[in-house]
Amino acid sequence: MTGLPAFVADLVMETLRSPRDAARRLIALDPPIEARWIGLLLVSVLALLETRIGGLILPLDDQPPVFALAADPVLGVPFQVMSQLAIAASIAWIGRIFGGTGGFADALLLIVWLEFMLVLAQAVQLAALILVPPVGLLIAFVAIGLLIWLLIQFTAALHGFTNLIYVAVGMVVSFLVIITVLSMVLIILGITPPVEKG
């Protein structure tokens, strides 16, 4: 395997082995801002497709309402994009408040890569749900824990922080901000999760 596939595979493995080094490697690549926006759109589309496929395996009625919104064919991609933008903006802004050095463009790059990692994890989970359902559910919990750990590590690398406890506390504040902002935006737009009628 050579070229881009080899690079992506190597970066995936480095992300799992040494997430802060992987984050610094991504930032050093410094892709143009257009590439970051295109990446955001691509991973959002992939996430929507996986969520809809997952809905065929696990009915959305049995999942939190946010999954129904994320799987909606019209609102799913905007919801994914808005969520990732909110996370990128919050970790960039709150990190700078606490003396960090990272900016929004690099935060966006890292969040797009984390979403790609989540897409890969969800692909493994979907395959496991089909073949061995209990293992698929276990993978879901492991993926959530891994995502949180990678987000803490990436945020530390983005801002040059060394104390991961402070980063974790900052993340809690960030998520509270994100939930509040997204809720307000959805209410203003009159968007509510679709309800399946049986």
N, C-alpha and C positions, 0 to 999 in steps of 0.2 A: 504494500500500500504506500503510495507516494502522493506528493502534492497536497492539495487542500484536505482530502480525507485523512491523510496521515497527520497533518498539523492539528486537525480538530480532535482526532483520537488521542494524540499526545497531550493536548491541552485538557481534555476531559480527565485523563489519568492524573495529570499534575494537579488539577483542581481537587481531586479526591485525596491525593497524597499530601500536597502542600498548597492549600488554598490561597494563602497570602502571596506566595511566589507566583501562582497562576494569575492572581489579580494584578500584580505589578507587571507581569508579562503582557497582559491584555492592555493595560494602560500605556505601556511602552510602544505598543503597535500603533497607537494614535490614528485609528482610521478616520476618514472624513466624517463630518457630522451627518451627511446624507446617508452614509453606510449604517450609521447607528440607528437612524430613523427607519431605514428599510429593514434592518434586523429586528427592530421592535415590532413592525408590522408582520413580518414572517413568523416570528415565534408566537405572536398573538393568534394568527390563523392556525398554526399547528396546534396550539393549546385548545382552540375551539373545536377542531376536528377530533382531537383525542377525547375531549369532554363529551362530545356527541356520541362517539363510539362507546365510551364508557357508560353512557345513558342506556345503551342497548343491552349492556350486561347487568348493570345495577340501575333499576328504574329511578328516575329523578325524584319520584314521590317519596322515596326512602332516604333522600339526602337533604341537607340544609338548602333553604331557598336560594342561596347565592349560587349553587351549582346550576339551578334552573336558569338563572340569569346568564351565567357564564356559557351555558350550552345553547342559548337562544340564537338562531341563525342570523337575526338582524342586530341584536344588542350585544352578542357575545364578544365580537372583536373589539368594538368600542369600549366595552367593559374591561377587557384584558389590557388594552392600551392605556386606558385611564388609570387602572390599578398600578401598572408598572411605572407610569409617569409620576404618580403620587408617591410611590416608594422611593424612586430615584431622587425626586425633589426633596423629600423629607430627610433622607439620609445625608444629602448634600448640604441642605440648609441647617439642620440641627447639628451636624458634625462641625460646620463652620462656627456655629455659636460657641461650641466647646473647644475652639482652638484648632480644629482640623484644617487641612490644606486642600482637600479635594473639591472639585467643581461638579456642576450638574452633568456636563457632557460625559465625564468619566464615570459618574454614578450611573448614568443611563446605560453606558456600555457594559458595566458590570451586572446591572439588573437584567439586561437582555441575555447575557451569558448565563446567569442563574436560571432564567426562565427556560433557556435551551436545555440546561441540565435537568430541570424539572420535567420537560417534555420527554427526555430520554428515560427518566425514571418512570414516568407514567406509561410509556410504551412497554417497559418491562412489566409493570404492574398489570396492564391490560392482558398481556400474554399469560401471565400467571393466573389471573382471574378466570381465564378460559380453561387453562390446563389444570391448575391446582388452586381453587378459590381461596382456601385459608392462607396460602402463601401470598396471594395477591393482596389480601387485607394487611398482612404483616409488612409487606413492601411499602404500602401506603403510609403506615406509621413511621417506618424507617426513613422514607423519603422526606416526610415533614420535618423530622428531627435533623436530617442532613441539611435540608434547605436552610433551617434556622442557623445551624452551625456555620454554614458557608456564608450566609449573609453577615453574620458577626465578623467572620474573618475578612471578608471582602471590604466591609466598612472600615475595619481597622487598617487595612492596606491602603484604602482610598485616602484616608485622612492622616495616616502616619501615627495612629494610636498604638499603644502597647498594652494598655490595661483593658482586657476583654470584658471585665465586669462592667466598667463604665460604658463600654460599647453596647453591652446587652441592655443596660438600663436605658441608654439613649434609644435603642430599638423599640423598647416598650413605649416610650414617649412618642416615637415616630408612628407606630401603629395606631396609637390612640388618635393622633392627628389625622392619619390617613382615613381611619374609619369615620371620624367626624366629618371630614371634608367630602368623602365619597357619598356619605349618607345625605349631606346637605345638597350636593349636586344632583343626586338622583331624585330627591324630593322636589327640587326646583324644576327639574325637567319633567317631572310627573312620571318617572320610570319606576315601575314595580316589577318584581320577578313574575314571569308568566305562571299561571296556575293551570295545571292539566285538568281537564274535565273528563271524568270517566263515566 
